[in-house]
């Protein structure tokens, strides 16, 4: 029997992430010690009070039914968190929705908003899940290049007027992945004005809201008019080291929330109730844990950035997130350089081109290893002779 996949699957080829992982495993089988600074998967545990809550609730035999959706307690915890952190008032029952990790929601949202052929404005480089969601919806991406000379912010004036009128949705992400920059209030005000002018729905991916080093990031919803045009996704994966728990949420425009909720009610049966209770504990007790987590990542950032500077690799010091967005040496293409780092230094990174054509010439480095391992990575790069 011939198995023929749908034409839609042509958009889902084996990713560079898988290719690099296969190559990394091959090197390890050959006896090489590899330092993996590629995927942004936290290496630290959740806070102890979250682990305690999860362990306790897992033993409750009454919590193994379908949850179907976010419990009222979880949604209220989200609303309270947003008010404490950003002074944004959220109506929990109408303007908040639980998702199975923010990626689950943001991949499905284009199918709620767009029809096949509709245009979605998307940052380039940008998080790879955006492209997956656009492909599933059979929408058409239009790249908004983000360059250093423009503070890695999209330049709306460079978008052709015809595209502006046709666009149905726009995706933005601050603090960013792969580019770890933050938006200003002035920029978000421009986003709102642009969205209102052209009737464009805004998706703001806020997954790194708690991972900042100096200035606290701004919630898109804190800007006047934002709730009229869009929504904001957030996650407990990075902020509370709960990546494997797969729980996140979206807040904002009531009509968009209702649409996504309607789709999700046909796709899944909700998140395991003990995980929801653990997430509530996380959202209710952010301050000390979040402060300590930021200190850890800041130390890691400084060790790696200072170490790379000592080699002559003058990477920018990020102000937020768990990534360094580093220019590659001019003699290498980004993918070639990532393989060179694996071969010559035993260090795994992600080539910038994996995040879009405008990522060529960069590599993304994740701060997901202990300080001594990051120091070892610097020493290996030094010994490699690449700098």
Rosetta blueprint (number, residue, H / E / L):
1 X L
2 X L
3 X L
4 X L
5 X L
6 X L
7 X H
8 X H
9 X H
10 X H
11 X H
12 X L
13 X L
14 X L
15 X L
16 X H
17 X H
18 X H
19 X H
20 X H
21 X H
22 X H
23 X H
24 X H
25 X H
26 X H
27 X H
28 X H
29 X H
30 X L
31 X L
32 X L
33 X L
34 X L
35 X E
36 X E
37 X L
38 X L
39 X L
40 X L
41 X L
42 X L
43 X L
44 X L
45 X L
46 X L
47 X L
48 X H
49 X H
50 X H
51 X H
52 X H
53 X H
54 X H
55 X H
56 X H
57 X H
58 X H
59 X L
60 X L
61 X H
62 X H
63 X H
64 X L
65 X L
66 X L
67 X L
68 X L
69 X L
70 X L
71 X L
72 X H
73 X H
74 X H
75 X H
76 X H
77 X H
78 X H
79 X H
80 X H
81 X H
82 X H
83 X H
84 X H
85 X H
86 X H
87 X L
88 X L
89 X L
90 X L
91 X L
92 X H
93 X H
94 X H
95 X H
96 X E
97 X E
98 X E
99 X E
100 X L
101 X L
102 X H
103 X H
104 X H
105 X H
106 X H
107 X H
108 X H
109 X H
110 X H
111 X H
112 X H
113 X H
114 X L
115 X L
116 X L
117 X L
118 X L
119 X E
120 X E
121 X E
122 X E
123 X E
124 X E
125 X L
126 X L
127 X L
128 X H
129 X H
130 X H
131 X H
132 X H
133 X H
134 X H
135 X H
136 X H
137 X L
138 X L
139 X L
140 X E
141 X E
142 X E
143 X E
144 X E
145 X E
146 X L
147 X L
148 X H
149 X H
150 X H
151 X L
152 X L
153 X L
154 X L
155 X L
156 X H
157 X H
158 X H
159 X L
160 X L
161 X H
162 X H
163 X H
164 X H
165 X H
166 X H
167 X E
168 X E
169 X E
170 X E
171 X E
172 X E
173 X E
174 X L
175 X L
176 X L
177 X L
178 X L
179 X L
180 X L
181 X L
182 X L
183 X L
184 X L
185 X H
186 X H
187 X H
188 X H
189 X H
190 X H
191 X H
192 X H
193 X H
194 X H
195 X H
196 X H
197 X H
198 X H
199 X L
200 X L
201 X E
202 X E
203 X E
204 X E
205 X E
206 X L
207 X L
208 X L
209 X L
210 X L
211 X L
212 X E
213 X L
214 X L
215 X L
216 X L
217 X L
218 X L
219 X L
220 X H
221 X H
222 X H
223 X L
224 X L
225 X L
226 X H
227 X H
228 X H
229 X H
230 X E
231 X E
232 X E
233 X E
234 X E
235 X E
236 X L
237 X L
238 X L
239 X L
240 X L
241 X L
242 X L
243 X H
244 X H
245 X H
246 X L
247 X L
248 X E
249 X E
250 X E
251 X E
252 X E
253 X L
254 X H
255 X H
256 X H
257 X H
258 X H
259 X H
260 X H
261 X H
262 X H
263 X H
264 X H
265 X L
266 X L
267 X L
268 X L
269 X L
270 X L
271 X L
272 X L
273 X H
274 X H
275 X H
276 X H
277 X H
278 X H
279 X H
280 X H
281 X H
282 X H
283 X H
284 X H
285 X L
286 X L
287 X H
288 X H
289 X H
290 X H
291 X H
292 X H
293 X H
294 X H
295 X H
296 X H
297 X H
298 X H
299 X H
300 X H
301 X H
302 X H
303 X H
304 X H
305 X H
306 X H
307 X H
308 X H
309 X H
310 X H
311 X L
312 X L
313 X L
314 X L
315 X L
316 X L
317 X L
318 X L
319 X L
320 X E
321 X L
322 X L
323 X E
324 X E
325 X E
326 X E
327 X E
328 X L
329 X L
330 X L
331 X L
332 X L
333 X L
334 X H
335 X H
336 X H
337 X H
338 X H
339 X H
340 X H
341 X H
342 X H
343 X H
344 X H
345 X H
346 X L
347 X E
348 X E
349 X L
350 X E
351 X E
352 X H
353 X H
354 X H
355 X H
356 X L
357 X H
358 X H
359 X H
360 X L
361 X L
362 X E
363 X E
364 X E
365 X E
366 X E
367 X L
368 X L
369 X L
370 X L
371 X H
372 X H
373 X H
374 X H
375 X H
376 X H
377 X H
378 X H
379 X H
380 X H
381 X H
382 X H
383 X H
384 X H
385 X L
386 X L
387 X L
